Amino acid sequence: MKLAIVGYGRMGRLIEQLAPQYGFEPALILDVHNNADGAGLTEENFRGIRAAIEFTGPESAADNLLRLAALGVPSVCGATGWYARLGEVKEAFEKTGTGFIYGPNFSIGVNIFERIVAEAARLFSNQPDYEAWAWEIHHSAKKDAPSGTLLKLVDAMRRSGYQARIDTASNRAGSVPGTHEIGFDSAADTVTLRHTARSREGFARGALWAAQRLAEGLRGCHEFSEVLFGAAR
């Protein structure tokens, strides 16, 4: 199955390396040199492509995705910081009947962690003696802060009924792949939940797994956790 990789930073190179394990041939790689202003997103370039994985940045992701939707290319997007345009992008994929999977974090562990956090928040929601925090650290090259993952964790807490203040903080330093921590504290004790990524490999594998689902025929627009936990059909 021919795969297009849109964005050739550290994630793009890792996806290229792992792609054959998921039945994909990295047949097209687009980066800042051959895709300035979307110049590489053409019908000719994408002839025979079964799926695309977009891992660029907040300034280019949405425009790239709109072009991929117009070409009818099933696409996975792991970029963050562009969700103000999510409705526009989803509408474009729905209009062409093309599959689209997006998410702030394609790590399977992080998505399971989110469900653990949601359940903890539900249990603490009626305990006024406890206050909560949400913290994360990523490498210094990551542009959006707080991360999309941290915002999604906080949203999961709110949807679970936790209405008290959640003190939120972010750090950017070095080459940290990503650490997310949720805590609940009272005068009596502290409960801390933490997910630490050892490398970017988990994100790349999750994105390739999602691309497999699209290549197998999954259609519609889905957040990654919906596909992972079986809600997407």
C-alpha positions in Angstrom: 0.0 0.0 0.0 1.5 3.3 -1.0 1.7 5.9 1.8 2.3 9.7 1.6 4.1 11.4 4.4 3.4 15.1 4.7 5.9 16.7 7.0 9.4 15.2 7.2 10.7 16.2 10.6 11.6 13.7 13.3 8.1 12.2 13.3 8.0 11.9 9.5 11.3 10.1 9.4 10.2 7.7 12.1 7.0 7.0 10.2 9.0 6.3 7.1 11.2 3.9 9.0 8.3 1.9 10.6 5.9 2.0 7.6 6.8 -1.4 6.1 5.9 -3.1 9.4 2.3 -1.9 8.7 2.2 -3.0 5.1 3.0 0.5 3.7 5.5 1.7 1.1 6.5 5.3 1.8 5.9 6.3 -1.9 5.7 10.1 -1.4 7.4 12.4 1.1 6.6 16.1 1.2 8.5 18.6 3.2 9.2 22.4 3.2 11.4 22.0 0.1 8.8 20.4 -2.2 5.5 21.4 -0.6 5.8 25.2 -0.1 2.3 26.6 0.0 0.9 23.1 -0.8 2.7 22.9 -4.1 3.3 19.1 -3.7 -0.4 18.3 -2.9 -1.3 17.5 -6.5 -3.5 14.8 -8.2 -0.4 13.6 -10.1 1.7 13.1 -7.0 -1.1 11.3 -5.1 -2.1 8.9 -7.9 -2.1 5.4 -6.3 -1.7 6.7 -2.7 -3.8 4.7 -0.3 -3.4 7.0 2.7 -1.5 10.1 3.9 -0.1 10.9 7.3 0.2 14.6 8.1 2.7 15.7 10.8 3.6 19.3 10.1 2.8 22.3 12.4 -0.1 24.5 13.4 0.7 27.0 10.6 0.3 24.5 7.8 -1.6 21.5 8.9 -5.2 22.7 8.2 -4.3 24.0 4.7 -2.6 20.7 3.9 -5.6 18.7 5.1 -8.0 20.8 3.0 -6.0 20.0 -0.1 -5.8 16.3 0.9 -9.6 16.2 1.3 -10.1 17.8 -2.1 -7.9 15.1 -3.6 -10.0 12.4 -1.9 -7.0 11.0 0.0 -7.8 9.2 3.3 -5.7 11.1 5.9 -4.3 10.9 9.4 -3.2 14.0 11.2 -1.1 14.1 14.3 -0.2 17.8 14.2 -1.7 20.0 17.0 -2.4 23.7 17.4 -4.7 24.0 14.4 -8.0 22.9 16.0 -9.6 26.3 15.6 -10.1 25.1 12.0 -11.2 21.5 12.8 -14.8 22.1 11.8 -13.7 23.4 8.4 -11.4 20.4 7.8 -14.0 17.9 8.9 -16.6 19.4 6.6 -14.1 19.1 3.7 -13.5 15.4 4.3 -17.2 14.7 4.8 -18.1 16.5 1.6 -15.8 14.2 -0.4 -16.7 11.0 1.6 -13.0 10.5 2.5 -11.8 9.0 5.8 -10.0 11.3 8.2 -8.5 10.4 11.7 -7.1 13.2 13.9 -5.9 13.5 17.4 -3.6 15.4 19.7 -1.8 12.2 20.6 -1.6 8.9 18.8 0.1 7.0 21.7 -2.1 4.1 22.7 -0.8 4.5 26.3 -1.9 8.2 26.4 -5.3 7.4 25.2 -5.8 4.7 27.9 -4.3 7.2 30.4 -7.0 9.7 29.4 -9.7 7.3 30.4 -8.0 6.7 33.7 -7.8 10.4 34.3 -11.5 10.8 33.4 -12.5 8.2 35.9 -10.3 9.7 38.7 -11.9 13.1 38.0 -15.4 11.6 38.3 -14.5 10.1 41.7 -13.0 13.3 42.9 -15.8 15.6 41.6 -17.7 15.4 44.9 -14.7 15.8 47.2 -14.4 19.5 47.9 -11.2 19.1 50.0 -9.2 18.2 46.9 -7.8 20.6 44.4 -6.3 19.5 41.0 -3.5 20.3 38.7 -2.5 19.4 35.1 1.1 19.7 34.0 3.2 18.7 31.0 6.7 19.0 29.5 7.8 18.6 25.9 10.9 19.2 23.9 11.8 22.9 23.2 10.9 22.6 19.5 7.2 22.0 20.2 5.4 25.2 19.4 2.0 24.9 21.1 1.7 25.2 24.9 -0.2 23.8 26.6 -0.1 20.8 24.4 -3.2 19.5 22.7 -2.9 16.4 24.8 -3.0 18.3 28.1 -6.0 20.3 26.9 -7.8 17.0 26.0 -7.0 15.6 29.4 -8.4 18.7 31.1 -11.5 18.5 28.9 -11.9 14.8 29.9 -11.9 15.9 33.5 -14.5 18.5 32.9 -16.7 16.1 30.9 -16.5 13.7 33.9 -18.0 16.3 36.2 -15.0 17.8 37.8 -15.9 21.5 38.1 -13.3 22.8 40.6 -10.3 24.8 39.4 -7.6 22.9 37.6 -4.2 24.7 37.8 -2.6 24.1 34.4 1.1 24.5 33.5 3.5 23.7 30.7 7.3 23.5 30.2 9.4 23.3 27.1 13.0 22.1 27.4 15.6 19.9 25.7 14.5 16.8 23.9 11.7 15.5 26.2 9.3 13.4 24.0 6.4 14.2 26.4 5.3 13.8 30.0 1.8 14.5 31.2 0.7 14.6 34.9 -2.6 15.0 36.6 -2.8 15.4 40.4 -5.3 15.8 43.2 -4.2 17.2 46.5 -5.7 17.7 49.9 -4.4 18.4 53.4 -4.5 14.7 54.0 -2.8 13.2 50.9 -1.9 13.5 47.2 -2.9 11.4 44.3 -0.7 11.7 41.2 -1.3 10.2 37.7 1.5 10.4 35.1 2.3 9.2 31.6 5.8 9.5 30.3 6.7 8.8 26.7 10.2 7.2 26.3 10.4 8.1 22.6 8.3 9.2 19.7 7.9 5.6 18.5 4.5 5.2 20.2 3.1 8.2 18.4 4.4 7.0 15.0 3.0 3.5 15.5 -0.4 4.8 16.5 -0.5 7.0 13.4 0.4 4.0 11.1 -2.2 1.8 12.8 -4.8 4.5 12.1 -3.6 4.8 8.5 -4.2 1.0 8.2 -7.8 1.4 9.3 -8.3 4.0 6.5 -6.6 1.9 3.9 -9.0 -1.0 4.9 -12.0 1.2 4.1 -12.9 3.2 7.2 -14.7 6.4 6.2 -15.9 9.5 8.0 -14.2 11.8 10.4 -13.0 10.3 13.7 -10.9 11.3 16.7 -8.2 8.7 17.2 -9.6 7.4 20.5 -12.9 6.6 18.8 -11.2 4.3 16.4 -8.9 2.8 19.0 -11.7 1.9 21.4 -14.1 0.7 18.7 -16.6 3.6 18.6 -15.9 4.3 14.9 -17.5 2.0 12.3 
